[in-house]
Amino acid sequence: MKKFFVPLCLSALALALSACGKNPATEEKKPVVKVSTEVIVPQALSINNELSGRVVAPRVAQVSARVAGVVLKRVFEEGSEVKQGDVLFIIDPAPLQAELDSAQAALRKSEALAFQAKLQDQRYSALVDSNAVSRQDYDNARAQTLQAQADVAANKAAVQRAKLNLGYATVKAPISGRIGRALVTEGALVGQGEVTPLALIQQLDPIQVDLMQSTRDLDNLRDSFRAGELQQVGKNQARVTLIRDNGSFYPLPGKLLFTDVSVEPSTGQIILRSEFANPDRDLLPGSFVRVRLEQAVNKQGLSVPQRAILRDSAGVPLVLLVDAENRIKQQPLQLGGAINDRWIVNDGLKAGDRIVIEGLQHARPGEQVQIDDPTPPLAHSTDR
């Protein structure tokens, strides 16, 4: 047994020493990470600003009583659509009709007195030349004729005013739109010494949104326009998209109407008014919304897919660049706004750079990667 024990021990020792002295270079190499990339290509990009705003009705009419009286009837249905000229309320017309009748009677009386004064004026005019009447009597007759004519004119005006008041007893819609709740009920005394609101009508289609933008942002845009970095979008060409409270986009596009000429002293902001079609009455006055407004175009803009963006511990956005030797390098960025699923790059990249868009979780800075089906340079749409 001892003769075989020594060679076996020597063999085991030789195998152990052989395993310990194995060359690391002979070990199996780590597989190269495969990534997909995209080449950065300049393209025309719209510069959008997302602004807060409030929905406002372009036309608002407060229906008020223009004559004093008792409301007899409410004709309209609360919350319904009304057209200009539709009857809304009926105020008791009896007292107003009586005033009209009285004014017409006073007019007929004044016309009779004017006729009598005119005849006397004509008789005295024929007699004054023959000295049958004195010049004083003729002048008095002439003055009475003129006074009677003035009384007729005054009474005609009183009749016209009485007719207007009688017409105001039938309260009509001054504009077309949606009417709210009635502010008075049947039997209410209105217009007695003060203006009495009866209802409110608001135009809802189209509807407007007043946006607020800081003067600093506007100044930065103007500086970019003057420097030639950006091209201004015309008022009629600017695309305006409304974002609802739930984050969804309003399906109908809007348009920019005008920019106000004064700044709000308390906020340092300026109002930009936009308009949207509202056929289904989804947008109601007073609602707070967000609006994405296209204000400029960068003819040589750069953008990257949102999925290509990483962030460091400080929250700084960065991408993974692939150099000429297919090695990974981290590149911090300054991002602008978003267009669809892409971020606008303000600084950090240049045309021709190749960035990793897939396989980011396996790629490490300094390591060499294998580009798997590199994405060709494509012109990405800037439509929302």
C-alpha positions as CSV (number, residue, x, y, z in Angstrom):
1,M,0.0,0.0,0.0
2,K,2.8,2.5,0.7
3,K,4.3,2.0,-2.7
4,F,1.2,3.3,-4.4
5,F,0.4,6.1,-1.9
6,V,3.4,8.3,-2.6
7,P,2.9,8.6,-6.4
8,L,-0.8,9.4,-5.9
9,C,0.0,12.2,-3.6
10,L,2.5,13.6,-6.0
11,S,0.0,13.5,-8.8
12,A,-2.6,15.3,-6.8
13,L,-0.1,18.0,-5.7
14,A,0.9,18.5,-9.3
15,L,-2.7,18.9,-10.4
16,A,-3.3,21.5,-7.6
17,L,-0.2,23.5,-8.5
18,S,-1.2,23.4,-12.2
19,A,-4.7,24.8,-11.3
20,C,-3.3,27.6,-9.2
21,G,-0.8,28.7,-11.8
22,K,-3.4,29.0,-14.6
23,N,-2.8,32.1,-16.8
24,P,-5.8,34.6,-16.5
25,A,-5.3,35.5,-20.2
26,T,-6.5,32.0,-21.1
27,E,-9.8,32.6,-19.3
28,E,-13.0,33.2,-21.4
29,K,-13.4,36.8,-22.3
30,K,-16.6,38.8,-21.3
31,P,-19.0,39.2,-24.2
32,V,-19.1,42.6,-25.8
33,V,-22.3,44.5,-25.0
34,K,-24.6,45.2,-28.0
35,V,-26.3,48.5,-28.3
36,S,-28.5,50.4,-30.7
37,T,-27.6,53.9,-31.6
38,E,-28.8,57.0,-33.3
39,V,-26.8,59.7,-35.2
40,I,-27.7,63.2,-34.2
41,V,-28.9,65.1,-37.3
42,P,-29.9,68.9,-37.3
43,Q,-33.5,69.5,-38.3
44,A,-36.2,72.2,-38.0
45,L,-37.7,72.0,-34.5
46,S,-40.5,74.0,-33.1
47,I,-39.9,75.8,-29.8
48,N,-42.9,75.2,-27.7
49,N,-43.8,76.8,-24.4
50,E,-46.4,75.3,-22.0
51,L,-48.3,78.1,-20.4
52,S,-51.1,78.2,-17.8
53,G,-54.3,79.9,-18.7
54,R,-57.9,80.4,-18.0
55,V,-60.9,79.8,-20.3
56,V,-62.9,82.9,-20.9
57,A,-66.0,83.6,-23.0
58,P,-65.4,86.0,-25.9
59,R,-68.8,87.6,-25.4
60,V,-70.7,88.0,-22.2
61,A,-74.0,89.8,-21.8
62,Q,-75.7,90.4,-18.5
63,V,-79.4,90.6,-19.2
64,S,-81.0,93.4,-17.0
65,A,-84.4,95.0,-16.6
66,R,-84.6,98.2,-18.5
67,V,-88.0,99.3,-17.1
68,A,-89.6,98.9,-13.7
69,G,-92.3,96.3,-13.3
70,V,-93.2,92.9,-12.1
71,V,-91.9,89.8,-13.8
72,L,-94.9,87.8,-15.2
73,K,-93.1,84.9,-16.9
74,R,-89.7,83.3,-17.6
75,V,-89.8,82.0,-21.2
76,F,-86.3,80.4,-21.6
77,E,-85.0,77.1,-20.2
78,E,-82.1,77.5,-17.8
79,G,-78.8,76.3,-19.1
80,S,-80.0,76.1,-22.7
81,E,-78.7,77.7,-25.9
82,V,-80.5,80.9,-26.9
83,K,-80.2,83.0,-30.1
84,Q,-80.1,86.8,-30.4
85,G,-83.6,88.2,-30.2
86,D,-85.2,85.2,-28.3
87,V,-87.7,86.2,-25.7
88,L,-86.4,85.6,-22.1
89,F,-88.7,87.4,-19.7
90,I,-92.0,89.2,-19.8
91,I,-92.6,92.1,-17.5
92,D,-96.1,93.3,-16.8
93,P,-96.9,95.7,-19.7
94,A,-100.1,97.2,-18.3
95,P,-98.6,100.2,-16.6
96,L,-96.3,100.9,-19.6
97,Q,-99.3,100.6,-22.0
98,A,-101.2,103.2,-19.8
99,E,-98.2,105.5,-20.1
100,L,-98.2,105.2,-23.8
101,D,-101.9,105.9,-24.0
102,S,-101.4,109.0,-21.9
103,A,-98.6,110.2,-24.1
104,Q,-100.6,109.7,-27.2
105,A,-103.5,111.7,-25.8
106,A,-101.2,114.5,-24.8
107,L,-99.8,114.5,-28.4
108,R,-103.3,114.8,-29.9
109,K,-104.1,117.7,-27.6
110,S,-100.9,119.5,-28.5
111,E,-101.5,119.0,-32.2
112,A,-105.0,120.5,-31.8
113,L,-103.6,123.6,-30.0
114,A,-100.9,123.9,-32.6
115,F,-103.6,123.8,-35.4
116,Q,-105.5,126.6,-33.6
117,A,-102.4,128.7,-33.1
118,K,-101.5,128.3,-36.7
119,L,-104.9,129.5,-38.0
120,Q,-104.7,132.6,-35.7
121,D,-101.2,133.3,-36.9
122,Q,-102.3,133.1,-40.5
123,R,-105.3,135.5,-39.9
124,Y,-103.1,138.1,-38.1
125,S,-100.5,137.9,-40.8
126,A,-103.1,139.0,-43.4
127,L,-104.4,141.8,-41.1
128,V,-101.2,143.3,-39.8
129,D,-100.3,144.9,-43.1
130,S,-103.6,146.9,-43.1
131,N,-103.1,147.9,-39.5
132,A,-106.3,146.0,-38.6
133,V,-104.3,144.4,-35.7
134,S,-101.3,145.7,-33.9
135,R,-97.9,144.4,-34.5
136,Q,-97.8,143.2,-30.9
137,D,-100.9,141.0,-31.3
138,Y,-99.3,139.5,-34.5
139,D,-96.1,138.8,-32.6
140,N,-97.9,137.1,-29.8
141,A,-99.8,134.9,-32.3
142,R,-96.6,134.0,-34.0
143,A,-95.0,133.0,-30.7
144,Q,-98.0,130.9,-29.7
145,T,-97.7,129.0,-33.0
146,L,-94.0,128.3,-32.4
147,Q,-94.7,127.2,-28.8
148,A,-97.5,124.9,-29.9
149,Q,-95.2,123.3,-32.5
150,A,-92.5,122.7,-29.8
151,D,-95.2,121.1,-27.6
152,V,-96.1,118.8,-30.4
153,A,-92.4,117.7,-30.9
154,A,-92.0,117.1,-27.1
155,N,-95.2,115.0,-27.0
156,K,-94.0,113.0,-30.0
157,A,-90.8,112.2,-28.2
158,A,-92.8,111.2,-25.1
159,V,-94.8,108.8,-27.2
160,Q,-91.7,107.3,-28.7
161,R,-90.2,106.9,-25.2
162,A,-93.4,105.2,-24.0
163,K,-93.3,102.8,-27.0
164,L,-89.7,101.9,-26.2
165,N,-90.5,101.2,-22.5
166,L,-93.4,99.1,-23.6
167,G,-91.1,97.1,-25.9
168,Y,-88.6,96.7,-23.0
169,A,-91.3,94.8,-21.1
170,T,-90.5,91.9,-23.4
171,V,-86.9,91.1,-22.4
172,K,-84.9,89.6,-25.4
173,A,-81.5,88.0,-25.7
174,P,-78.9,90.6,-26.8
175,I,-76.5,87.9,-28.0
176,S,-76.5,84.2,-28.9
177,G,-75.0,81.8,-26.5
178,R,-75.7,79.6,-23.5
179,I,-77.8,81.2,-20.8
180,G,-77.4,80.3,-17.1
181,R,-79.8,80.2,-14.3
182,A,-82.5,82.8,-13.9
183,L,-81.6,85.4,-11.2
184,V,-85.2,86.4,-10.6
185,T,-88.5,84.5,-10.4
186,E,-92.0,85.3,-11.4
187,G,-93.6,88.0,-9.3
188,A,-90.3,89.8,-8.6
189,L,-90.3,93.6,-8.8
190,V,-87.4,94.6,-11.0
191,G,-85.8,97.8,-12.3
192,Q,-87.2,99.9,-9.4
193,G,-84.6,102.6,-9.0
194,E,-81.6,100.4,-9.8
195,V,-80.4,97.9,-12.4
196,T,-81.7,94.4,-11.7
197,P,-79.7,91.5,-13.3
198,L,-82.1,88.9,-14.7
199,A,-79.7,86.3,-16.3
200,L,-76.2,85.9,-17.9
201,I,-75.5,84.8,-21.4
202,Q,-72.1,83.6,-22.5
203,Q,-70.8,82.7,-26.0
204,L,-69.1,79.3,-25.8
205,D,-68.3,78.5,-29.4
206,P,-65.7,79.6,-30.3
207,I,-64.1,80.1,-26.8
208,Q,-61.0,81.9,-25.8
209,V,-58.1,81.0,-23.4
210,D,-56.0,83.8,-21.8
211,L,-52.4,82.6,-21.3
212,M,-49.9,84.2,-19.0
213,Q,-46.2,84.4,-20.0
214,S,-43.4,86.1,-18.1
215,T,-41.7,89.1,-19.7
216,R,-38.3,87.4,-19.1
217,D,-39.3,84.5,-21.4
218,L,-40.5,86.9,-24.0
219,D,-37.3,89.0,-23.8
220,N,-35.2,85.8,-24.3
221,L,-37.2,84.9,-27.4
222,R,-36.8,88.4,-28.8
223,D,-33.0,88.2,-28.2
224,S,-32.9,84.9,-30.0
225,F,-34.9,86.3,-32.9
226,R,-32.5,89.3,-33.3
227,A,-29.5,87.0,-33.0
228,G,-30.8,84.8,-35.8
229,E,-30.8,81.7,-33.6
230,L,-34.6,81.3,-33.9
231,Q,-37.1,82.2,-36.5
232,Q,-40.4,83.7,-35.3
233,V,-43.6,81.9,-36.1
234,G,-46.4,84.1,-37.6
235,K,-49.5,84.7,-35.5
236,N,-51.7,82.8,-38.0
237,Q,-49.2,79.9,-38.3
238,A,-48.5,79.3,-34.6
239,R,-49.8,75.9,-33.5
240,V,-51.7,76.0,-30.2
241,T,-52.6,72.8,-28.3
242,L,-54.8,72.7,-25.2
243,I,-54.0,70.2,-22.4
244,R,-56.8,69.2,-20.1
245,D,-56.7,68.7,-16.3
246,N,-56.3,64.9,-16.8
247,G,-53.3,65.4,-19.1
248,S,-55.1,64.5,-22.3
249,F,-54.9,66.8,-25.3
250,Y,-58.0,68.7,-26.5
251,P,-58.7,67.2,-30.0
252,L,-59.3,70.5,-31.8
253,P,-56.4,72.9,-32.6
254,G,-56.4,76.5,-31.6
255,K,-55.0,79.7,-32.9
256,L,-53.2,82.7,-31.4
257,L,-55.3,85.9,-31.6
258,F,-53.0,88.6,-30.1
259,T,-50.5,89.5,-27.4
260,D,-51.5,92.2,-25.0
261,V,-49.7,95.5,-25.0
262,S,-49.4,95.9,-21.3
263,V,-47.8,93.9,-18.4
264,E,-49.6,92.9,-15.3
265,P,-47.9,95.0,-12.6
266,S,-48.5,92.5,-9.8
267,T,-47.2,89.4,-11.6
268,G,-44.8,90.8,-14.3
269,Q,-46.6,88.7,-16.9
270,I,-48.3,89.5,-20.2
271,I,-51.5,88.0,-21.6
272,L,-51.6,86.0,-24.8
273,R,-55.1,85.3,-26.0
274,S,-55.9,82.1,-28.0
275,E,-59.1,80.8,-29.5
276,F,-60.5,77.2,-29.8
277,A,-63.5,75.8,-31.5
278,N,-65.9,74.4,-28.8
279,P,-68.8,72.6,-30.6
280,D,-69.5,70.1,-27.8
281,R,-69.1,72.8,-25.0
282,D,-66.4,70.8,-23.4
283,L,-64.5,74.0,-22.4
284,L,-66.3,76.2,-19.9
285,P,-65.5,79.7,-18.8
286,G,-63.4,80.0,-15.6
287,S,-61.6,76.7,-16.1
288,F,-57.8,76.5,-15.6
289,V,-56.0,74.8,-18.4
290,R,-52.5,74.4,-19.9
291,V,-51.7,75.4,-23.4
292,R,-48.7,74.4,-25.5
293,L,-47.9,77.3,-27.8
294,E,-45.4,77.2,-30.7
295,Q,-43.6,80.6,-30.7
296,A,-40.4,80.0,-32.7
297,V,-38.6,77.5,-35.0
298,N,-35.0,76.5,-34.7
299,K,-33.9,75.6,-38.3
300,Q,-30.8,73.7,-37.1
301,G,-32.2,72.1,-33.9
302,L,-31.0,68.9,-32.2
303,S,-33.2,66.4,-30.4
304,V,-32.8,63.0,-28.7
305,P,-35.3,60.3,-27.8
306,Q,-36.6,60.5,-24.3
307,R,-35.6,56.9,-23.7
308,A,-32.0,57.8,-24.3
309,I,-31.8,60.2,-21.4
310,L,-30.1,59.1,-18.1
311,R,-29.7,61.2,-15.0
312,D,-26.8,61.3,-12.5
313,S,-27.2,61.5,-8.7
314,A,-27.7,65.3,-9.0
315,G,-30.4,64.9,-11.5
316,V,-28.4,66.3,-14.4
317,P,-29.5,64.7,-17.7
318,L,-26.9,62.9,-19.8
319,V,-26.6,60.5,-22.7
320,L,-24.1,57.8,-23.6
321,L,-21.9,58.7,-26.6
322,V,-20.2,56.1,-28.8
323,D,-16.8,57.4,-30.1
324,A,-14.9,56.3,-33.2
325,E,-13.5,53.2,-31.4
326,N,-17.0,52.2,-30.2
327,R,-16.2,53.1,-26.6
328,I,-18.9,54.6,-24.3
329,K,-18.6,58.1,-22.9
330,Q,-21.1,60.0,-20.7
331,Q,-22.2,63.4,-22.0
332,P,-24.2,65.9,-19.8
333,L,-26.9,67.8,-21.6
334,Q,-29.0,71.0,-21.3
335,L,-32.5,70.1,-22.4
336,G,-35.3,72.3,-23.7
337,G,-38.9,71.4,-24.3
338,A,-40.4,68.1,-25.4
339,I,-41.8,67.3,-28.9
340,N,-43.7,64.0,-28.9
341,D,-41.2,61.5,-27.4
342,R,-38.1,63.5,-27.9
343,W,-36.2,66.2,-25.9
344,I,-34.8,69.3,-27.6
345,V,-31.1,69.7,-26.8
346,N,-30.0,73.2,-26.0
347,D,-26.3,72.3,-25.3
348,G,-24.1,69.2,-25.0
349,L,-24.4,67.6,-28.5
350,K,-23.4,68.4,-32.0
351,A,-24.3,67.1,-35.4
352,G,-22.9,63.7,-36.2
353,D,-22.7,62.5,-32.6
354,R,-23.8,58.9,-32.1
355,I,-25.8,58.2,-28.9
356,V,-27.0,54.9,-27.4
357,I,-30.8,54.5,-27.5
358,E,-31.1,50.8,-26.5
359,G,-28.9,48.7,-24.2
360,L,-28.1,51.6,-21.8
361,Q,-28.5,49.3,-18.8
362,H,-25.6,47.2,-19.9
363,A,-23.2,49.8,-21.4
364,R,-20.6,51.2,-19.1
365,P,-18.4,54.3,-19.6
366,G,-15.0,53.3,-21.1
367,E,-16.1,49.9,-22.3
368,Q,-16.2,49.0,-25.9
369,V,-19.5,48.1,-27.4
370,Q,-20.9,46.5,-30.5
371,I,-23.3,48.5,-32.5
372,D,-26.3,46.3,-33.4
373,D,-28.3,47.6,-36.4
374,P,-27.4,51.3,-35.9
375,T,-30.3,53.6,-36.5
376,P,-29.8,55.6,-39.7
377,P,-30.1,59.4,-39.6
378,L,-33.8,60.1,-39.8
379,A,-35.6,63.4,-39.9
380,H,-38.0,63.2,-37.0
381,S,-41.4,64.8,-37.3
382,T,-42.0,67.8,-35.0
383,D,-45.8,67.4,-35.2
384,R,-47.5,67.0,-31.9
